[in-house]
Amino acid sequence: MKAHEIESVARDIIDRVKAGQRVEDYLYELKADWPADYASAAARIGGLGNAARGEPFLWLIGVDETRGVTGASAVDMARWYPQVERHFDGHAPGVKSKNFSVDGLAVVALFFESDGRAPFVVKNPKGGYPEFSVPWREGTRLRAARRDELLRILSPLQRVPDLEIVGAVLEIDRPDGTRSQIWKAALKVFVTPKDAHHIIIPFHRCKGEVMFPNQNFQHSFAQIKVQPYSRNAETITATDTEAVIKAPGTFALTGEFTISDIGGKPGGDAHVTFDLYLASMDQWAVIRETIPICMLNYDRWERGEKVELEDAFFFG
């Protein structure tokens, strides 16, 4: 991931924190400032790396989930991380750092790469038995990995596919004779699997939402679907309950929900999130997209190539 992409993901997470959302999970961790306990930092980084199963994960220094942006102290990353690395037995996750400011305060994004290096083993800082442990992140809790989790780490990983957002649209429909707003989101996505395995996406396990930071607007999609973008597609198939991706191709990712029409709506950029469960891999693919409002239609947000809702929802 390039530096500007790391910053974009970090700023999206900070917007969600400002909106009062909980964001810490097995891929993201927030720190109000640089951890001074290097052994504890190594355990937490190793736990995230093991639970991520080859996927990258992110630390944000200078951000607290409760207090928001707190600002990071001036610390030399080139000196801090080697102090953490010495608490690993063998490899530590690779890391890239990106410094930027939010509301005049310094924030540092640490982008960790774990692909091909797990399991991550940390030393006992107190010495004695056990000399080593394999940490595991579960939600926001850190613990030792269980036998089944060790087997999952050691088994060959099916890598999460590359997902390129070609175009995105969000639109409000107000049906005549009702006092309802139907919010529909559609993303045109080009997918590139990283191996020959088929990717199975069961719709009932997927989730997503639309959010406008600082405007008290956050709604989850009532239904989510993945459909081939072309009716004659051969590499992607779908039923009413799941999609199967066999090879590179383009799909439409759609979600919708209905709310009462009280005459108003939020303004500014829309933040749209989709969490797609890849059942064949037992992993998640997370899509976070910021969509600017359309200046010619204030009930529509769009970015990239034009996406027609009628085409995207043709299976619906």
N, C-alpha and C positions, 0 to 999 in steps of 0.2 A: 504494500500500500504506500502511495506517495505522500509526501508531507502535507500537501493541501487536502488530501482525502482524510488523513488522520485528524487534522484540525476540524474538518467539516463534521465528521462523526462525533468528535468531542463537543463541539458547539451544540449539536443536536441533543446530546445527553444533558448538557448544562441547561438548555431550554426546558427539558422535561423536569429537571430538578427544580427550576424556578416555578414551574407549574404545579409543584407539590407531588409529583409522581415518585414512586420508588423505582430506582433504576438498577440497583446492585443485583447481580445474579452471577451465573458461572462464567460470564464473559466480560463483566465490567466491575471495577472496584473504585471507590472514591476515597481520597485521603485529604484531610484538611491541611496537612503539611507532610513533608518528607519524614518517613518513619526513621527513628533513631535506633531502633532495635533491629539490627541487620539480620539476625537469626529468624526473628518473627516475620520479617519481610520476605525472606527466602522461602519460609514455609507457606506463606499466603500466595506468593507467586508460583511456587511449585504446585500447590493445590489447584490453582486456576488452570495451569498448564496441563495437569493430568486430567482434570474434568473436561477441558475443552477438546480433548481427543484430536489434536492436530490442527484445530482452528485457532486463529489469532485472538488475543484478548487485550483489554485496555485498562490501564490505570490512569486516573486523573488526579494529579497532585494540586492542591489548592482549592478543592471543591468538597463540600460536606453535604450529605444527603438531607440533613435537617436545616443547617444554617446557610446553605447555598455556597456561593463563591466566597472563599475565605482568603485566598491569595497564598501562593507558594513562596517559601523563603528562598533566598539566593543560595543554591547548592550546586556544586559542580557534579553533573551527572557522570562525568568520566572518572570521578573518584568515588562517588556513592555506589554505583552498581558493582564495581569489583569487590567492595566490602560485602555486598549481598552474595555475590557469586561464590565466595570462598566457603559459604555454608552449604553448598551443594556437593554431593558426591558424584563427580562426573559433570555432565553438561547442565548448564542453566539455560532457560529460554533466551533466545536472541531478543534484542530490544532496540527500538528506534525512539528518539525523543523529539517532541515538537513543542516549542515555547510560543505562547501567544498571550494576549491580555483580554480580560472580560471585565467590563465596568471599571477599568483602570487598575485591575489587580492581575498579578501574574498567575498563569495556569500552565502546568506542564503535562502534556499527554505522553504516556509511555505505552508504546505499541509493541506487544510481545508476540513473538512467533514461536510456536511449539512444534511445528510440523517436522516429523522424523526424529525428534529428540526425546520424546517421552519413553519410559517413565522418568519423572524427575524425583530424585531421591535427596533428602536433606539429612544433614548430620545432627546428632543430638548435641545441642549447645552446652549441656551440662556434663557430657561424657557418660561413660558407663553404658549399661544395657537398657534399652536397645541402642546400638550405636547409630542406626539409620532408621528412617521412616519414609513412607511414601504418602505425602499429604494429599487430601482430596477436598475440593470445595463443593459443598452441598447447599445451594441457596446462598446465604451469607455466612454459613457456619463452616468452620475448618475442622476436619477430623482425619484419621488415618484411613487409607483406602481398604475396602473389604476385598476378599478373594475374588468375587465376581468382577469387581471393578478393575483389579489388577489384570485379570484375563482380558477384559475389554481393552485396556491400554496396550497389552502386548499383542493382541490379535491384529492382523493386517487391517488398516483403516481404509474405508471407502471415503474418498475425499469429497467434501461438499462442492457442488458444481459452481462454476463462475456464472454470475447473474449480472447482465448488463441491462440497465433500465434505458430503453430506447425512447420511450415517451410515456407521459403520465397525465391523467386528467381526473379531476374531481368536480362533480356537478350536483346541484340541487334541483330536484323535480318537485313541483307543487301540483299534484293532481287536482283537476277541477272538482268542485263539490266536496272537497275535504279540507280539513285544517291540519294538513300533514306536510312535512318535508321529507322527501326520500333522498338521502345522500348516497351517491354512487361514485365509487372510485375504480379506475381501471388503469393498469400499468401494462405497457407492451414490453416484454422481457425476452431478451435473447439468452438462452441457456447453453452452456458448454460443459457437459459432463467431463470429469477428469479421469474416468476409467470406463470400462465396457459394461459395468453393471447398470441395470435399469433402475431408475429412480421412481419410487412410488410415493405419491403425496395424497394421503387420506384427508378429505376436506374437513371432517368433524374434529380433527386434531389441530387444525390451523386456527390462528387468531390474528387479530389486527385491530387498529383503531385510527381515528382521526382526531388530531389535537391542535388547538390554537393556544400557544403559550400565553399566560397572563390574561386570558380572556374567559376563564372558567368554562371552557368548552372541551370536552373529552368524551367521545362515544366509541364503543366497540362495534365492530361489524357483526351483524346478526348472521350473515352467511358469507362464506368465502369460497371462490372457485378458481381453478386453474383449467383453462381450455386452450386447445391449439388456436393460434391466431388465424390460421388459414383452414378452410373447411376440408381441403384435400391434403392436409399435413400427414406425413407418414412417420415422422420421428416422435410425435407427441400424440397420445390418444387420451380420451377422457370419457368418463361416465358421469352419472349424477352424484357419485360418491367419492371418486378418486381420479387422479391423473397419473399416467405412466409416461415417463420421458426415457426414450431409448437411445437418443443421439442428439447432437446439436440441433436447435430449432428455436422458433419464436412462439411464445405463449402469451395469452391474455390472463392477467391476474386481476380478479375483480372482487369487490366487497361492497356491501350496502347495509344501511340501517335506516330506520324511520323514527322521526321525532315529531312532536307537536309543532305546528307553525304558529309562533307567537309574534310574527311580523318582522323579526330581526334576524340577523345572522352575524357571525364573527367576520372580521376583516383581516387583511394581511396574508402572509404566507401560511399555507396549510401544511401540517406535519403528519404524514401518513406512514404507518408502520404495518408490516405484515410479518408474522412469524410462521414459516412454513415447516411442517413436520415431515421429514424425509424418513418414512417408515422403514424403507429397505436399508437405511444406514443407522437408524436410531440416533439421528442428529437433527439439528435445526438449521435452517437458512433464514437469516434475518434481513429484511429489506426495510430501510428507513429512507424516506423520500420527502424532500421539502419542495412543495409545489407553489409557485407564485400565482397570485390572482390574475385573471384575465381582465384587462382594462376595458374591453369591449362588452363584457358580460360579467356582472358582479356576482352571478350565481355559478360561476365556473372558474376553476383553477387549472392551469395546464403548463406543461414543460416538455421540451424535446419535440420529437415527431408527433404530428397530430394523431390522436387516438379517438376514434368514433365509438361512443358508448354503445350504440346499437350493434356494431360489429363485435365489440368485446363481450357483450352480454348475449350473443345470439343463441347460446345453449340454455340461457336462463329461462 
